[in-house]
């Protein structure tokens, strides 16, 4: 159970990127009052939590409906996480967790960014959704392990919310160098975890039996 919690925490921390997200949130809300920022953070986090919990509960049923095997999900999820990990190691913006330039420009012109781009794709992006389904599927129907994954997801979301509230302080204290150090460290761990997912997916696929 502790191993499941550790893997889930590292995965969700990398795919959501609470520290990077806090810095971006500060950049997207330069003229907002503390009360308005708090409102955006609450709404965005709750909407993202709802989206991710929806995929956690119904993700496996969706896979069965589409005829996608766990081995295929492991391999695809591993590839997606590996791409994210490589971008983190080299401190490059990732399309898995960040908005495009056009989306960022659109967001700066909006008063309410809680749904887009905060809730999705910044918090509940494709990498996080894929990781949620994969980690729940990895539990193989073990209710205790599934609860562990969901609890860990909620912990990371709570941490994300707290960092969004302290977005200005995060941006000032860590600076670009600090953010990159955190990103690179987590990126190495995520890359190794992603490769393990790919190995497990290929092993369980039956292609080489």
N, C-alpha and C positions, 0 to 999 in steps of 0.2 A: 504493500500500500504506500509506503514511504517512497519507494522507487517510482511508482506511478505519479505521485504528487510532485516529485522532483522533476520528472520528465515533462509533466503537464505545465509546471510553473515556468520552466526554461522555454518551452515552446510558445506558450501564450505571451510571455514577456517579450520574446523576440518578434512574434507576429504583430502584436499590438504596439510595442515600442513606447511604453508610457513616458519615458524621459524625452525622447525625440518629439512625441506627440504634444507634450506640454510646451516645448519651445515653439512648435508650429502654431499651437493654439494662441500663444501670446502674439505671434506675428499676424495672425488672422483677426485678432480683436484689439488692435492698438488703441482705439478710442472708446472702448467699452468701459462702463463703470464696473466696479467689483460685483455689484448686485446682478448686473446683466451677464457678466462672465459666469457667475455662480449658477444662474438660471440655465445658461447654455450648457454648462458642464453637467448639471443634474439631468437635463432632458436628453442630451446626447448619450450619456452613459447608460441611462435607463433604456433608451431605444435600442442601443447596441446590445445590451444584456438580453433584451427580449428576442432580438434576431438570433443571437448565438444560442440561447436556450432552446429556441424553436428547432434549430438544426441539431442540437444535442439530443433532443427528445425524438424527433422524427427523421433524423439523418439516416439511420440504419434502414428504416422502412423505405426511404427514398432510394437508397442503394439497391435494395431488393427489387423494387419496382422497376428500376432501370437496368437490372441485371448486371450490376457492377460488383465484382468480387472484392473481398477484403485484400487479397494480394494486389489487385490492380489499384485499389485505393492507397495501399501502403506505398507502392512504387510511384504513383502520381503525386501523392502528398510529399514523399521524400524528395522528388525532383523539384517541386515548388519550394519546399523549405530550403533545399540546397541553393537554389537561385537567390533566395532571400539572404541566406547566410553569406554567400559570396559577396553580394552587394554590401552587406554590413561590414565584412572584413575590410573591404576596400573603401569604406565610407562613401558609397555611392547611393544616390536616391533610388529607391526600389518601387516599381510599379505595383508590387504586392501590397504595400502599406501606405503609399503616398498618392496624392492626387496628381493629375497631369497639370501642366502649366495653364491650360485653358480652364480647368476646373478650379485652380487656385485663384485665378483672376475673377472668375464668376463668384467664388465664395467671398472674396474681399468686398464685392459690391452688395452683399446681402446683410441684412440686420440679424437674421436668424440662421446660424450655420449649424444648429444642433442636429438636424436630420442629415443634411448634406452640407459639407463633407465630413462632419465630426462623427456622427453615429456610423455612417457608412460612406466612403470606404475606409476612413482613417482608423476607427476602432474595430468594427465588424467588417473587415475587408475579406477578399477571397482567400488569403493565406490563413487568416484566423478561422474563417468558416470551415475551410478544408481541414485544418488542424483539429477543430472541435469534433467533426465527424470521425476523423481518423482515430483520435484518442478514445472516443466513446466505443468505437468498433474494436479497438485493441483490448478493451475490457472483456470482450467475449461474453457478454451477458451477465457478468459478475456485478450485481447491484451495488455492492460496497465500493468497487473500483470505479464504477460509473459516477457514484456520488462524490468520490474523491476528485475525479476530473472536473465535475461541475463546481464543487466547492473551491477548487484551485482557480478555475476560471473566474469565479465571483471575487476571489481575493485579488487577482490581478486587475480586475475591473475596478475594485475599490481603491487599489493603489493608483490606478490611472486617474480616477476621479480626484483623489487628493492632490496629485501632481498637477492636474488641470487647474485646481483652485490656487496652487502656488506657481502658476506658469511663469509669471514675471521673475520671481526669485530663481527658478530653475534656469531660465534663459540667462540671467545675469551671472549666476555663480559658476555654472558649468562651462560656459563659453563653447565655442566650436570644438576646441581641442578636447575638452572634457566629455562632450557628447560623443565624439569619435572614439575615444578610449573605451567608453562603455559599449558602444556599438560593435567595435572590433572584437572585444572580449566575448560578448554574447554570440557574435557571428561565428567564431571558431567552434563554440559548443554546439550551436545549431547546425552547422555544416556536418559535424561528426554524427549528430543525431539523425540528420537527413540521410546520410549515407547508410546508416544502420537500417532505417526504414526501407530504403531501396533494396538492400541485401535481403531483408526479411521478405519483402514482396516478391523478389525474384525466386527465393528459396521456396516459398509457398505456392508459387504459380504453377508448378509442375512442368515447366517448360524443359527442364533438364533431367527429368526422370526417365 
